[in-house]
Amino acid sequence: MSNSEPVHHKPTPKTTPKAAAKTVSKTASKALPKSAVKDTVKVKKAKLVRDSFTIPKDEFEVLALIKHRSQAAGHSVKKSEVLRAGLRLLNGLNDKALLAALKAVPTIKTGRPKNEDTEMAPKVSKAKASSKPRAAKAAPATAQP
């Protein structure tokens, strides 16, 4: 080889974080038994359930207070996360403590609360409310010769 000829080197592939993770996971999977790899790879997400409930205003304000305290401590949370944390705490209580905590919460009437504005307004029957007068359609303009 002479000095005038360029030397062709095989380019080295650039390693991206994804490629590095794949390489690590492949080597890690070789070290683990197949049953352990299947358990770590397939993680089922918990099925979510959407629900609604009625809560007194003062207890609802406590939710906001806890969210604010959490954010001041450097951890932002949602209302549902606060409720779920409370459920976990209740679940960890023994039966006597659980019953004491539940008895300390007053029973409230369930369902949607009545709006203060609608309580004073007169009730309108559905038949009358749906029979509103309709606006007459405008007649098409006729061309005048």
N, C-alpha and C positions, 0 to 999 in steps of 0.2 A: 504494500500500500504506500502510495506516495503522499506527501504532505498536501498536495493540491486537491486531492479528492476529499470531499466531505465524508465524515464518518456518520453513518446512519445508525442512530440508536433507536431502539424500540421505545416509543413514548410510554411513560408510566401512567397508569390510569389514576385520575384524581379520585380521592375517596371523599364521598359526601357523607354527612351524618347518617342519612338513611342507609347508604351502602354499608357503613361501618356497623350500624345496628343489625343489619341482616347478617353480616359476617359473624358478629358476636352471638346472635341468636342461633345461627347454624352451629357454631362451635359449642355453645352451651347445650344445645339440644343433643349433640353427640355424647356429651358427658352424662346427661340425665337419661333415665329409662323412659321409654315411649309413653307409659301411663302418666308419668309426672309432667311430660311436655304437653300432653293433651289437657291435663287439668289446668295448667297455667295459661294456655293459649285460649281456651274457650271459657270466657267468663260471661255468665249470663247477667244481663241487666235486670234489675228488679222491675216488675211490672208496676206502672204508676196508675193510681186511681185518683180521679178528680172528684171532689166533694165540696159541699158548701154547708155552712152551719151558722147559727145565730150566736152572738156573743155580746155580753153587756159592754157598753161604751167604755166604762172605766177599765175593764180587763183588756179591751182592744188597745187602749192607750198604754197599758203595760207592755204590750207587744212592741209598740213604737219605742218605748223607753228602753227595752232590752236591746232592740236593734241599734239604737243610738249608743248605748253603753258598749256594745260589741264593736261598733265602728270606731269609737274613741279608743278602744283597746287594740285597734289595728286589724280587726277581722270583720268584714262586711258579711251580713247574713240576710236571708229572706225570712218573711213571716213563717213560711212553711218549715224552714229549718229550725226556727225557735220552737215551734210546736212539736216537731219531731224530737228535738232534744228533751223537751219536757216529757214526752211519752217514754223516752228511754229511761229517764230518771224515775218516773212512776213505775215502770216495769221492773226496776231494780229493787223496789221496796218490798218488804215482807207484807203479808196479808193485812196485818193489824195497822201498819203505817199507811198502806194503800187505802183502806177503808176510812181512816181518819182524814186523809187528804181529800178523798172524794166527798165525804160528808161536810167538809169545810166549804165546798163549792155550792152555792145556792142553786136550786132547780129553777129554770126559766121556761117560759112558754116557747115552744119551738115554732118554726115557720118564719116567714118574712115579717119584719116589723112594719107596722103601719106608719106611713109617712104623715108627719104632723100637718102638712098642708092639705092632704086629702081627707083628714078626719073632719075638718070644718066645712069642706065643700059639699054641696048637696049631691046625692047619688043620682046618676043618670042611667036609665035603663038602657040595655044594649040595643033594643029596637029603635029607640029615639035617637041614640047616638049614631047609628049607622044610616039613618034616613036624612042625611044632610042634603039641602037643595044643591043640585048640580048647576054649574054655569052653562048657559046655552051656548052651543057652538056658533061661531060667527058664520054668517052666510057668505058664500064665495062672492067676491066682487064681480059684478057684470060690467063688461066693457060697454061704454056709451059711444054710439057712432057720431 
